[in-house]
């Protein structure tokens, strides 16, 4: 087992903090100007209370901070893997690349949708809110609270449809994965790599032994 040094801990912490800062800056660069633009061009948005506007902006920024911080931390971890662990990661990456290349276009779309289903659900909810809000805001016969309720109902309905579709897609993907589930031999690769490393160290030690014992 590898003992983590204080330098590596500090490096991982710095990478995580850097990722959080990147996520905050990038998401704020989109969320804050977007909120200001809506406030200037959409009367219904201007009528919303300030705490609700701030909450909407925070809802967009907070997940980006967490996601980017985790990404930077994982990148740091992968960059500092060594030995058999690094070889296993490289082998898995090569297998995944080969598997992706063997998929058809339809299968690639399904695989991508399965791996990003939460992003799709969140994006569809936000898009449905925006579309429904832009349509309902043009109705002059409804009050602002009525418009908000209508937008929420449309967004919920569309999101439920997306959830049902995601559930069907996930079920199909799991059934297909069960039918062609490979046997996990990663432990064998690690054992073989470790044995090869030990044999190489023993060979080097044996070859250096005569030099050390050679009389002057």
Buried (B, 14 or more C-beta within 10 A) or exposed (E): EEEEEEEBEEBBEEBBEBBBBBBBEBBBEEBEEEBEEBBEEBEBBEEBEEEEBEEBBEEBBEBBBEBBBBBBBBEBEEEBBEEBBBBBEEBEEEEEEEEEEEEEEEEEEBBEBBEEBEEBBBEBBBEBBEBBBEEBBEEEEEEEEEBBEBBEEBBEEBBEEBBEBBEEBBEEBEEEEEEEEEEEEEEEBBEEBEEEEEEEEEEEEEEEEEEEEEEE
